[in-house]
């Protein structure tokens, strides 16, 4: 008669141990980008790499975002286990309390860097039959820049720099609807900022023939940004190189995140980079040298990983 009691006790202990194990699981929210963009796909890849790299001890939940501005804004109220991505310029503005981050949130002073991800690449996509071959040809055309994203801000800035402010009909719709609107001839084109090949551009090209606008040397100089070339053949029908601009992107956390979690996130990311690169070419350009673009201190957990891995870190980031 003792045997059933022993079995029950063993089962109870096993249940307790499994509950404790489940309770030890750390959940992290990753605020990414709009669904359908390369940056959303990157976030999913990173979440999978972290799960694999930690044996499931850290589970990353990817959240869709309207853009980098929202990502930074939400850092003020999302707690310790929140990571997000943004170009360095926006985080620097948040720390300084400049627009669009006025009034400044105290939490912005606690933003810390983790690791770089593939850089933003500006894409200017138009219908092939829209009669647009250069930026000057956008005058009088309807064009979607998107809402709330860094890419939207860059697109508006570029239109102004290129003498097109007030001359282009900027259509105020979400970027997620731009491809369908272009296919249905409601708009002539759209701008998007994603590492190439960008899923939403591939999707647009599948629905209607497209062109990508290439910047002239003068226009590239006006932007003050890093030049990048989208190789011919990257997108269907675009059989020519496209000169455009590129901006670095960094993953961040708050200083509130515990050191062990930040360490494991950073370690798993770099350990999984080669595997992610086999699935998508946009990882090819990611190296530790991109850490030089981080505008704030690195998280102590990230610093611990870089020290262990022998990766040099600029003194200003320590």
Beta strands, then each sheet from edge to edge (+ up, - down):
strand 1: 26-31
strand 2: 58-63
strand 3: 82-86
strand 4: 111-127
strand 5: 142-144
strand 6: 169-171
strand 7: 189-193
strand 8: 210-212
strand 9: 226-230
strand 10: 242-254
sheet 1: 2+ 1+ 3+ 10- 4+ 7- 5- 6-
sheet 2: 2+ 1+ 3+ 10- 9+
sheet 3: 2+ 1+ 3+ 10- 4+ 8-
end
